[in-house]
């Protein structure tokens, strides 16, 4: 048998049956090494320790964080619902409290009017509610909700609080306008209750900033009038019924003529807060 001579440049080829045989032997040897020894287990376990375990820990921590966030979201939603419910309850309670305060305010006013009605029991009176007023901080001129249909007429006296408010100056079918004694164009003939000395009370909105109006033409030759004395409507007033409380003397001084005195008067009525009034339907009869 002649030897096989390879020509230069030809590639070496291994027959397939020999290649299969060699691979079978290698696989068998690897299986024996794998099952019989731990040569590959240690590197594999090391790789798992470095790669898989941290990954699993990260997944576990992420799951725990998501679970906590989910629980917090549930709590937040619960708190928001409870907050909305509490807001509704607070709103309802605030409205109820406002109504109770209003009822209390009206009740106090009605008690004052009831006491005032008893104080001036000789006069016929009808209650009315204030429904509007002119601009400003004071009730110098305002509207009430009754008029000609209720028997009201011009110059009827109006009282509230502890005494005189003013008089009706205009009427309609179901309304009346009241000009109070603090108005700049208002003048009331008054007298001191203790000495019966006459004087003139004049409205002054500028002085009302300090809570006072003015009085003048007081003749007090005996020097008996002092601060705190009550001033009431006089018998000689042409529009106001007698002995209705106007206010209290706050300050008094002699005029330049040394014959009369003037000063400041604190009204008996709170002209910053008026809700209900009493209208005296009896009219002052003018004497020729």
C-alpha positions as CSV (number, residue, x, y, z in Angstrom):
1,X,0.0,0.0,0.0
2,X,1.5,3.2,-1.1
3,X,1.6,6.1,1.5
4,X,-0.8,9.0,1.0
5,X,1.2,12.0,-0.1
6,X,-0.4,15.4,0.8
7,X,0.2,18.1,-1.6
8,X,1.4,21.4,-0.4
9,X,-1.5,23.8,0.3
10,X,-4.1,21.1,0.9
11,X,-6.3,21.4,4.2
12,X,-6.2,18.6,6.8
13,X,-9.7,17.1,7.2
14,X,-10.9,14.7,10.0
15,X,-13.5,12.2,9.1
16,X,-16.9,12.7,10.8
17,X,-16.9,9.3,12.6
18,X,-13.6,10.1,14.2
19,X,-14.8,13.5,15.3
20,X,-18.0,12.1,16.8
21,X,-16.0,9.5,18.6
22,X,-13.6,12.1,20.2
23,X,-16.6,14.3,21.3
24,X,-18.3,11.3,22.9
25,X,-15.2,10.5,24.9
26,X,-14.9,14.2,26.1
27,X,-18.5,14.4,27.2
28,X,-18.2,11.2,29.1
29,X,-15.1,12.4,30.8
30,X,-16.7,15.7,31.7
31,X,-19.8,14.0,33.1
32,X,-17.6,11.8,35.3
33,X,-15.7,14.8,36.5
34,X,-18.8,16.8,37.3
35,X,-20.6,14.1,39.2
36,X,-17.5,12.7,40.9
37,X,-15.9,15.9,42.0
38,X,-16.9,19.6,42.9
39,X,-14.5,21.2,40.5
40,X,-17.3,23.2,38.8
41,X,-19.6,23.7,41.8
42,X,-17.3,26.1,43.6
43,X,-16.9,28.6,40.7
44,X,-20.7,28.3,40.0
45,X,-21.6,29.0,43.6
46,X,-19.3,31.9,43.7
47,X,-20.8,33.3,40.5
48,X,-24.3,32.8,42.1
49,X,-23.2,34.5,45.2
50,X,-21.9,37.6,43.4
51,X,-24.7,37.9,40.8
52,X,-27.9,36.2,41.8
53,X,-28.1,36.9,45.6
54,X,-27.7,40.7,45.4
55,X,-30.3,40.7,42.6
56,X,-32.7,38.7,44.8
57,X,-32.0,41.0,47.7
58,X,-32.7,44.1,45.6
59,X,-36.0,42.5,44.4
60,X,-36.9,41.8,48.0
61,X,-36.2,45.4,49.1
62,X,-38.1,46.8,46.2
63,X,-41.1,44.6,47.0
64,X,-41.0,45.7,50.7
65,X,-40.8,49.4,49.6
66,X,-43.7,49.0,47.2
67,X,-45.7,47.3,49.9
68,X,-45.0,50.1,52.4
69,X,-45.9,52.8,49.7
70,X,-49.1,50.9,49.0
71,X,-50.0,50.9,52.7
72,X,-49.2,54.6,53.0
73,X,-51.3,55.4,49.9
74,X,-54.2,53.6,51.5
75,X,-53.7,55.5,54.7
76,X,-53.4,58.8,52.8
77,X,-56.7,58.1,50.9
78,X,-58.4,57.3,54.2
79,X,-57.1,60.5,55.8
80,X,-58.2,62.5,52.8
81,X,-61.7,61.0,53.0
82,X,-61.9,61.7,56.8
83,X,-60.6,65.2,56.3
84,X,-63.3,65.9,53.7
85,X,-65.9,64.5,56.1
86,X,-64.6,66.7,58.9
87,X,-64.6,69.7,56.7
88,X,-68.3,69.1,55.9
89,X,-69.0,68.7,59.6
90,X,-67.1,71.9,60.5
91,X,-68.9,73.8,57.8
92,X,-72.3,72.6,59.1
93,X,-71.3,73.4,62.7
94,X,-70.1,76.9,61.6
95,X,-73.3,77.6,59.9
96,X,-75.3,76.4,62.9
97,X,-73.1,78.5,65.2
98,X,-73.7,81.5,63.0
99,X,-77.4,81.0,63.1
100,X,-77.3,80.5,66.9
101,X,-75.3,83.7,67.3
102,X,-77.7,85.6,65.1
103,X,-80.7,84.2,67.1
104,X,-78.9,85.2,70.3
105,X,-78.2,88.7,69.0
106,X,-81.9,89.1,67.9
107,X,-83.1,87.7,71.2
108,X,-80.9,90.3,73.1
109,X,-82.3,93.0,70.9
110,X,-85.9,91.9,71.5
111,X,-85.2,91.8,75.3
112,X,-84.0,95.3,75.1
113,X,-87.0,96.4,73.1
114,X,-89.3,94.6,75.6
115,X,-87.6,96.4,78.5
116,X,-87.8,99.7,76.6
117,X,-91.5,99.0,75.9
118,X,-92.2,98.6,79.6
119,X,-90.1,101.8,80.4
120,X,-92.3,103.9,78.0
121,X,-95.5,102.0,78.7
122,X,-97.7,105.1,78.3
123,X,-97.0,105.3,74.6
124,X,-98.4,103.0,71.8
125,X,-95.5,101.3,69.9
126,X,-95.0,99.1,66.9
127,X,-91.8,97.1,66.3
128,X,-90.0,97.3,62.9
129,X,-86.8,95.9,61.4
130,X,-84.0,97.9,59.8
131,X,-83.6,97.0,56.2
132,X,-81.1,99.5,54.9
133,X,-79.0,102.5,55.7
134,X,-76.9,105.3,54.1
135,X,-73.2,104.8,53.6
136,X,-70.9,105.2,56.6
137,X,-70.3,103.6,59.9
138,X,-73.3,105.0,61.7
139,X,-77.0,104.7,61.4
140,X,-77.6,108.4,60.8
141,X,-80.3,107.7,58.3
142,X,-81.9,104.3,57.6
143,X,-84.9,102.4,56.3
144,X,-87.3,100.2,58.2
145,X,-89.7,97.6,56.8
146,X,-93.0,99.2,57.8
147,X,-94.8,102.3,56.5
148,X,-98.2,103.8,55.8
149,X,-99.9,100.4,55.6
150,X,-98.9,100.0,59.3
151,X,-100.1,103.4,60.3
152,X,-96.7,105.1,60.3
153,X,-96.5,108.8,59.6
154,X,-93.8,111.5,59.4
155,X,-92.5,112.8,62.7
156,X,-93.3,109.7,64.7
157,X,-90.6,109.1,67.3
158,X,-88.3,106.0,67.0
159,X,-86.6,104.4,70.0
160,X,-84.2,101.5,70.6
161,X,-81.6,100.3,73.0
162,X,-82.1,102.6,76.0
163,X,-83.7,105.6,74.5
164,X,-84.2,107.9,71.5
165,X,-83.1,107.0,68.0
166,X,-84.7,109.8,66.0
167,X,-87.9,110.3,64.0
168,X,-89.6,109.3,60.8
169,X,-88.9,111.8,58.0
170,X,-90.4,109.9,55.0
171,X,-92.9,107.1,54.5
172,X,-94.0,104.7,51.8
173,X,-96.6,102.0,51.7
174,X,-94.3,99.4,53.3
175,X,-91.2,101.4,54.3
176,X,-90.2,104.4,56.3
177,X,-87.0,106.5,56.5
178,X,-85.7,107.4,59.9
179,X,-83.3,110.3,60.5
180,X,-81.5,109.7,63.8
181,X,-80.4,112.3,66.4
182,X,-76.7,111.9,65.4
183,X,-77.3,113.2,61.9
184,X,-75.6,116.6,61.2
185,X,-79.0,118.3,60.4
186,X,-80.7,117.0,63.6
187,X,-81.6,119.2,66.6
188,X,-83.5,118.0,69.6
189,X,-84.8,120.1,72.4
190,X,-83.7,118.4,75.6
191,X,-83.4,119.0,79.3
192,X,-81.4,117.7,82.2
193,X,-83.4,115.1,84.2
194,X,-82.0,116.2,87.6
195,X,-82.5,119.9,87.3
196,X,-85.0,120.2,84.4
197,X,-82.7,122.8,82.7
198,X,-83.3,123.1,79.0
199,X,-80.6,122.7,76.3
200,X,-80.2,121.9,72.6
201,X,-78.8,118.5,71.4
202,X,-77.3,118.6,67.9
203,X,-76.1,115.7,65.8
204,X,-72.4,115.7,64.8
205,X,-71.1,112.7,62.8
206,X,-67.5,113.9,63.3
207,X,-67.9,113.8,67.0
208,X,-69.5,110.4,66.7
209,X,-66.0,109.1,65.8
210,X,-65.4,109.4,69.5
211,X,-68.9,108.2,70.4
212,X,-70.4,111.6,71.2
213,X,-72.7,114.3,69.9
214,X,-72.9,117.9,71.1
215,X,-75.2,119.9,73.3
216,X,-75.4,123.7,73.8
217,X,-77.5,126.6,75.2
218,X,-77.6,125.0,78.6
219,X,-78.5,127.6,81.3
220,X,-77.1,126.3,84.6
221,X,-76.8,129.4,86.8
222,X,-76.7,127.2,90.0
223,X,-73.8,125.1,88.6
224,X,-75.7,121.9,89.5
225,X,-75.3,120.1,86.2
226,X,-72.4,117.7,86.1
227,X,-70.9,114.9,84.0
228,X,-72.9,111.7,83.9
229,X,-76.3,113.5,84.2
230,X,-79.1,112.2,82.1
231,X,-80.5,114.2,79.2
232,X,-84.1,113.6,78.1
233,X,-86.4,115.2,75.6
234,X,-88.0,118.3,76.9
235,X,-91.7,119.2,77.3
236,X,-91.3,122.1,74.8
237,X,-90.0,120.0,71.9
238,X,-92.2,120.4,68.9
239,X,-91.5,117.0,67.4
240,X,-90.4,114.7,70.2
241,X,-92.5,113.3,73.0
242,X,-91.2,114.3,76.5
243,X,-89.0,112.4,78.9
244,X,-87.4,110.0,76.4
245,X,-83.8,109.4,77.3
246,X,-81.3,111.0,74.8
247,X,-78.0,110.3,76.6
248,X,-75.5,111.2,79.3
249,X,-73.3,114.3,79.7
250,X,-69.7,113.4,78.9
251,X,-68.1,116.8,79.3
252,X,-69.3,120.3,80.1
253,X,-67.8,123.8,79.9
254,X,-68.8,127.4,80.0
255,X,-69.4,129.3,76.8
256,X,-67.5,132.6,76.1
257,X,-70.6,134.6,77.1
258,X,-70.4,133.2,80.6
259,X,-74.2,132.7,80.5
260,X,-74.6,129.3,78.9
261,X,-72.8,126.0,78.8
262,X,-72.1,123.4,76.1
263,X,-70.3,120.1,75.9
264,X,-70.5,116.5,74.7
265,X,-73.2,113.9,75.1
266,X,-72.9,110.1,74.9
267,X,-76.1,108.8,73.2
268,X,-78.2,106.2,75.0
269,X,-78.4,104.2,71.7
270,X,-75.7,102.2,70.0
271,X,-75.8,103.9,66.5
272,X,-73.2,101.5,65.1
273,X,-75.4,98.5,65.6
274,X,-79.2,98.7,65.0
275,X,-81.3,95.8,64.0
276,X,-84.8,96.4,65.4
277,X,-86.6,99.5,66.6
278,X,-89.8,100.6,68.2
279,X,-91.9,103.3,66.5
280,X,-94.1,105.3,68.9
281,X,-97.4,105.8,67.0
282,X,-98.5,108.6,69.4
283,X,-97.8,112.0,67.9
284,X,-96.6,115.2,69.7
285,X,-99.4,117.7,69.4
286,X,-98.2,121.1,68.4
287,X,-99.6,123.9,70.5
288,X,-100.1,127.3,68.8
